[in-house]
Amino acid sequence: MRYLFYYYNHEGMLVFNYRDDYGRHIHMRYLYYSFRSALRKFRQDYNLQHKKIVIHSLY
Protein backbone atom coordinates (compact mmCIF):
# COMPACT_ATOMS: atom_id res chain seq x y z
CA MET A 1 0.00 0.00 0.00
CA ARG A 2 1.23 3.50 -0.79
CA TYR A 3 0.69 6.33 1.69
CA LEU A 4 1.07 10.07 1.27
CA PHE A 5 0.94 12.24 4.38
CA TYR A 6 0.79 15.99 3.95
CA TYR A 7 0.74 19.11 6.07
CA TYR A 8 1.48 22.82 5.83
CA ASN A 9 4.47 23.92 7.89
CA HIS A 10 4.81 27.23 9.78
CA GLU A 11 6.13 28.95 6.61
CA GLY A 12 3.04 27.98 4.62
CA MET A 13 4.91 25.36 2.61
CA LEU A 14 3.11 22.17 1.62
CA VAL A 15 5.08 19.11 2.80
CA PHE A 16 4.59 15.59 1.42
CA ASN A 17 5.86 12.43 3.12
CA TYR A 18 5.45 9.40 0.86
CA ARG A 19 5.97 5.79 1.89
CA ASP A 20 5.34 2.47 0.16
CA ASP A 21 5.64 -1.26 0.92
CA TYR A 22 9.09 -1.50 -0.67
CA GLY A 23 10.68 0.83 1.88
CA ARG A 24 10.76 3.79 -0.46
CA HIS A 25 10.46 7.07 1.42
CA ILE A 26 10.20 10.49 -0.22
CA HIS A 27 10.04 13.82 1.58
CA MET A 28 9.13 16.77 -0.67
CA ARG A 29 8.22 20.41 -0.08
CA TYR A 30 6.22 22.64 -2.39
CA LEU A 31 6.03 26.41 -2.15
CA TYR A 32 3.53 28.45 -4.20
CA TYR A 33 1.61 25.34 -5.29
CA SER A 34 -1.99 24.50 -4.54
CA PHE A 35 -2.56 21.05 -3.10
CA ARG A 36 -3.97 19.72 -6.35
CA SER A 37 -1.15 21.03 -8.56
CA ALA A 38 1.52 19.88 -6.07
CA LEU A 39 -0.01 16.39 -6.01
CA ARG A 40 -0.08 16.31 -9.81
CA LYS A 41 3.58 17.38 -10.00
CA PHE A 42 4.61 14.84 -7.33
CA ARG A 43 2.87 12.01 -9.21
CA GLN A 44 4.50 13.04 -12.50
CA ASP A 45 7.98 13.43 -11.00
CA TYR A 46 7.94 9.97 -9.39
CA ASN A 47 5.94 8.13 -12.08
CA LEU A 48 2.93 7.50 -9.83
CA GLN A 49 0.17 8.87 -12.12
CA HIS A 50 -1.86 5.67 -12.31
CA LYS A 51 -1.03 4.19 -8.90
CA LYS A 52 -3.44 4.07 -5.98
CA ILE A 53 -2.18 6.22 -3.08
CA VAL A 54 -3.91 6.65 0.28
CA ILE A 55 -3.71 10.34 1.21
CA HIS A 56 -3.87 11.57 4.83
CA SER A 57 -3.62 15.01 6.34
CA LEU A 58 -1.40 15.15 9.42
CA TYR A 59 -2.83 18.35 10.90
Backbone as CSV, one residue per row, in Angstrom:
resi,resn,N_x,N_y,N_z,CA_x,CA_y,CA_z,C_x,C_y,C_z
1,MET,0.846,-1.173,0.000,0.000,0.000,0.000,0.893,1.238,0.000
2,ARG,0.484,2.243,-0.712,1.230,3.502,-0.789,0.504,4.547,0.054
3,TYR,1.263,5.301,0.829,0.688,6.334,1.693,1.363,7.665,1.421
4,LEU,0.566,8.710,1.399,1.073,10.066,1.272,0.480,10.882,2.413
5,PHE,1.338,11.377,3.280,0.936,12.235,4.383,1.334,13.661,4.014
6,TYR,0.458,14.609,4.291,0.785,15.994,3.953,0.388,16.926,5.086
7,TYR,1.064,18.051,5.120,0.735,19.113,6.065,1.350,20.413,5.558
8,TYR,0.902,21.511,6.114,1.480,22.820,5.826,2.335,23.214,7.017
9,ASN,3.595,23.548,6.777,4.470,23.921,7.889,4.251,25.383,8.279
10,HIS,5.011,25.869,9.250,4.809,27.225,9.778,5.118,28.314,8.756
11,GLU,5.825,27.981,7.670,6.128,28.949,6.611,5.090,28.926,5.494
12,GLY,4.077,28.080,5.630,3.044,27.977,4.618,3.400,27.050,3.472
13,MET,4.454,26.280,3.644,4.911,25.364,2.613,4.190,24.022,2.750
14,LEU,3.764,23.468,1.636,3.112,22.166,1.616,4.185,21.081,1.663
15,VAL,4.083,20.162,2.611,5.081,19.110,2.797,4.429,17.757,2.568
16,PHE,5.045,16.946,1.696,4.589,15.589,1.419,5.573,14.594,2.001
17,ASN,5.065,13.581,2.682,5.859,12.431,3.123,5.223,11.202,2.495
18,TYR,5.960,10.553,1.602,5.455,9.402,0.863,6.163,8.146,1.337
19,ARG,5.420,7.063,1.459,5.967,5.789,1.891,5.246,4.660,1.164
20,ASP,5.981,3.630,0.767,5.337,2.468,0.160,5.838,1.177,0.805
21,ASP,5.308,0.051,0.342,5.641,-1.260,0.923,7.080,-1.694,0.676
22,TYR,7.730,-1.096,-0.306,9.089,-1.499,-0.667,10.155,-0.726,0.098
23,GLY,9.734,0.074,1.070,10.684,0.830,1.882,11.071,2.164,1.277
24,ARG,10.462,2.512,0.176,10.764,3.787,-0.462,10.142,4.913,0.355
25,HIS,10.930,5.927,0.636,10.462,7.075,1.424,10.889,8.348,0.696
26,ILE,9.922,9.229,0.468,10.200,10.488,-0.216,9.636,11.619,0.633
27,HIS,10.440,12.634,0.827,10.042,13.823,1.583,10.199,15.014,0.637
28,MET,9.085,15.652,0.272,9.128,16.770,-0.670,8.407,17.973,-0.085
29,ARG,8.858,19.151,-0.491,8.225,20.412,-0.082,7.857,21.207,-1.320
30,TYR,6.695,21.832,-1.271,6.221,22.638,-2.388,5.806,24.007,-1.881
31,LEU,6.365,25.030,-2.477,6.026,26.409,-2.148,5.347,27.032,-3.358
32,TYR,4.304,27.787,-3.144,3.532,28.451,-4.200,2.788,27.466,-5.089
33,TYR,2.425,26.307,-4.572,1.605,25.336,-5.287,0.323,25.104,-4.496
34,SER,-0.776,24.947,-5.211,-1.994,24.497,-4.540,-1.823,23.005,-4.264
35,PHE,-2.678,22.468,-3.414,-2.564,21.047,-3.096,-2.714,20.196,-4.348
36,ARG,-3.698,20.510,-5.151,-3.969,19.719,-6.354,-2.805,19.763,-7.349
37,SER,-2.253,20.934,-7.603,-1.151,21.027,-8.562,0.130,20.408,-7.991
38,ALA,0.354,20.519,-6.682,1.524,19.881,-6.068,1.402,18.360,-6.143
39,LEU,0.211,17.833,-5.913,-0.007,16.391,-6.006,0.212,15.909,-7.435
40,ARG,-0.281,16.658,-8.399,-0.085,16.306,-9.805,1.401,16.293,-10.158
41,LYS,2.136,17.308,-9.719,3.577,17.384,-9.995,4.320,16.242,-9.308
42,PHE,3.975,15.936,-8.068,4.608,14.841,-7.334,4.398,13.513,-8.059
43,ARG,3.162,13.253,-8.493,2.875,12.007,-9.213,3.645,11.925,-10.521
44,GLN,3.752,13.033,-11.241,4.504,13.036,-12.497,5.995,12.832,-12.257
45,ASP,6.547,13.513,-11.264,7.984,13.433,-10.997,8.430,12.037,-10.590
46,TYR,7.573,11.298,-9.901,7.942,9.973,-9.391,7.186,8.837,-10.075
47,ASN,6.599,9.136,-11.244,5.940,8.129,-12.077,4.857,7.364,-11.300
48,LEU,4.000,8.091,-10.623,2.925,7.501,-9.833,1.542,7.935,-10.330
49,GLN,1.431,8.327,-11.608,0.166,8.870,-12.116,-0.989,7.892,-11.995
50,HIS,-0.767,6.631,-12.275,-1.865,5.667,-12.309,-1.807,4.676,-11.156
51,LYS,-1.149,5.048,-10.082,-1.033,4.189,-8.901,-1.999,4.664,-7.832
52,LYS,-2.544,3.730,-7.081,-3.443,4.072,-5.976,-2.602,4.496,-4.771
53,ILE,-2.889,5.676,-4.239,-2.177,6.222,-3.084,-3.216,6.656,-2.060
54,VAL,-3.049,6.214,-0.819,-3.905,6.655,0.281,-3.343,7.964,0.811
55,ILE,-4.168,9.010,0.826,-3.715,10.339,1.211,-4.310,10.710,2.554
56,HIS,-3.436,11.163,3.484,-3.866,11.565,4.831,-3.291,12.923,5.168
57,SER,-4.092,13.753,5.812,-3.618,15.015,6.339,-3.098,14.771,7.761
58,LEU,-1.953,15.333,8.088,-1.401,15.149,9.423,-1.962,16.145,10.423
59,TYR,-2.327,17.338,9.971,-2.835,18.348,10.897,-4.135,18.897,10.409
